[in-house]
């Protein structure tokens, strides 16, 4: 679906995208992970035709972006970080004007509007002006706007930042359902680690360059460790195991290099493991390991 090779883009002396290469398969949920300024949004804007690249090649659905920009744009739906809705118009008016750009009119528009309004739960908002909507309500309309023409590729640039958990869950249920039903490819940039953890594959970008990529499982296996939390045991006993640990509420958490090592430890000291839990490393650990930075919940730390 997407093939990018040696992409570059600079703003003055700032190298926003630096020799970036990656590919996204058709029907895949692909997550693009990085702190603010890492180059994610610049790459997205190039894909959408909002920015001109300095170098490299971009292909979408087999089309070279430079040679067939109009054809490429018709295949893409985009939800940008900032809403592009007209605040003075009603929800219906916003979506009707957008649909017209794709030649969607009359009964075809009404049918598509009804479907999306039902999926995204905004039937009651159709006559309301966008300027009077809450942030979560506007985001639902942003996503409906991107889905009007049934795009083959949906690009989501930080789509759920600032949304309440209920709205985030609704949006992801809709997007996941459409992806599975219609074979739509989804490219996501996000600060939320749990969203990246649900992706088919993840690319971590830092300083405009790719620093790690793979499935969430492979990345966690490579760049993070497993954790065993032991309960109902004295600290001196935990210390005697000779494994790094720290005290947590009600117990002690041990850092183990792999799931196999955790299994071997439990089998070797089964009497000590009467009350415990084991958790695989998280995407937070991966991000910290490969970039030296911590990212969680929309803020760099």
Buried (B, 14 or more C-beta within 10 A) or exposed (E): BBBBBEBBBBEEEEBBBBBBBBBBEEBBBBBBBBBEBBBBBBBBBBBBBEBEBBEBBBBBBEBBBEEBBEBBBBBBBBBBEEBEBBEEBBBBBBBBEBBEEBEBEEEEBBEBBEEBBEBBEBEEBBEBBBEEBEEBBBBBBBBBBBBBBEBBBBBBBBBBBEBEEEBBEBBBEBBBEBBEEEEBBBBBBBBBBBBBBBBBBBBBBBBBBBBBBBEBEBBBBEBBBBBBBBBEBEEEEBEEBEBEBEEEEEBBBBBBEBBEBBEEBBEEEEEBBEEBEBEBBBBBBBBBBBBEEEBBEEEEE
